[in-house]
């Protein structure tokens, strides 16, 4: 259980104590959670020394690392293979120490189920062969048996989602396609989902009944997977932390499911 990101200045007060320095955020985070999803690697190609420092600052943490945008949003067929090699070398410190949960490939709504995109998906997953991959589709077209079988064949996790019920978005589905099951909670903001303001899109606080329902879904996932990672993406004002800790308590109290923290 963890959150999507940890380095938010607005968490000072709700999550981190006043006076804390930014380079202490991850160590403080690691005292509350056992895993974290990193998304700066979407915006900037990671470097091995930065990944090593992050692992050092987050003792005991495991990491899910978001794939760079050149693999999901700004694909250049002439360059992505070389960029994949650079990316894989950069995350080697986590691979060596067994602290990488998965590389998350989050494809946008504009990534449609077309022959060219389907072939590309197979190629990029093959390029990352031997590394646990998790694939998140934002377009419902990809939820079909051919794709699911392809993910199973490559041992890639189909990301289970909690998000608004809107036309075109994937329906609620918890198909386990790999030993690792990957679950992301984005909030349910229907009115702001399609806007350009990502902060507004994910600015959502789950109530207890919604978290109870999420716990039931996770209970069903756990019996089908060897390991489950759960990340809250509603990070505004520390809401992700509050919801993650509440969901963890529900899983522990209701189903005796715990991750040790």
Buried (B, 14 or more C-beta within 10 A) or exposed (E): BBBBBBBBEEBBEEBBEEEBEEEEBBBBBBEBBBBBBBBEBBEEEBBEEBBBBBBEBBEEBBBBBBBBBBBBBEBEEEEBEEBBEEBBEBBEBBBEEEBBBBBBBBBEBEBEBEEEBBEBBBEBBEBBEEBBBBBBBBBBBBBEEEBBEBBBEBBBBBBBBBBBEEEEBBEEEBBBBBEBBBBBBBBBBEEBBEEEEEEBBBBBBBEEEBBBEBBEBBEEBBEEBEBBBBBBBBBBBBBBBBBBBBBBEBBEEEEEBEBEB
